[in-house]
Each structure stands twice: as C-alpha cells, then as structure tokens.
C-alpha cells in the first residue's frame, strides 16, 4: 500500500512539476468528495467516542442515572457503528481507486 501510494504521488508530482497555478490553491478544494466523506465519517466517529467518554465520567461521578447512561450509550454506540461501517466501505472504495491510479502512473 505504501509503495502504491508512493508511485501515485511520484506520478502526480511529475505531471504537475513547474505549474504556477498551485500558488492560489485552496486546501478545501484540493480534497476530493470521497476524502471529504471519509473525513466527515471519522470526525463523527470520534465525536461519538468523546460523548460516550463524557457520559462514562458523568455516570462514575453519579451525575447521570445508570438507566439514562445505558440508554444514551446504546444510542450513541449504534450511531458509531454506522459511521464505522460507512468508513470501512469508503476505505474499500479508496483502496480500489488508488489501485487503478497506481496502474495509470506505473513506471514503464
């Protein structure tokens, strides 16, 4: 995977070497839709993780009743499962697209 990523980057660098239009490049626009989806999925997963951690601390301190804690952790865990499942599918699509890009930039 690392070699494939390296080949893709080297191919892209060869194609874009010496271009002057990269000076005004917006980082947000440089990211493709799949990468944005993956980033959103990962951010949502991590946000749920932080919320579960905060609920855990609140339950340990007695600020949240146990039944409320369990109900919310169950709901958050379900949401996190879906974020992780979508993230897994997005990574599979990314790997497949990177493999096709590696063939495009492969050394002769």
Rosetta blueprint (number, residue, H / E / L):
1 X L
2 X H
3 X H
4 X H
5 X H
6 X H
7 X H
8 X H
9 X H
10 X H
11 X H
12 X H
13 X H
14 X H
15 X H
16 X H
17 X L
18 X L
19 X L
20 X L
21 X L
22 X L
23 X L
24 X L
25 X L
26 X L
27 X H
28 X H
29 X H
30 X H
31 X L
32 X L
33 X H
34 X H
35 X H
36 X H
37 X H
38 X H
39 X H
40 X H
41 X H
42 X H
43 X H
44 X H
45 X H
46 X H
47 X H
48 X H
49 X H
50 X H
51 X H
52 X H
53 X H
54 X H
55 X H
56 X H
57 X H
58 X H
59 X H
60 X H
61 X L
62 X L
63 X L
64 X L
65 X L
66 X H
67 X H
68 X H
69 X H
70 X H
71 X H
72 X H
73 X H
74 X H
75 X H
76 X H
77 X H
78 X H
79 X H
80 X H
81 X H
82 X H
83 X H
84 X H
85 X H
86 X H
87 X H
88 X H
89 X H
90 X H
91 X H
92 X H
93 X H
94 X H
95 X H
96 X H
97 X H
98 X H
99 X H
100 X H
101 X H
102 X H
103 X H
104 X H
105 X L
106 X L
107 X L
108 X L
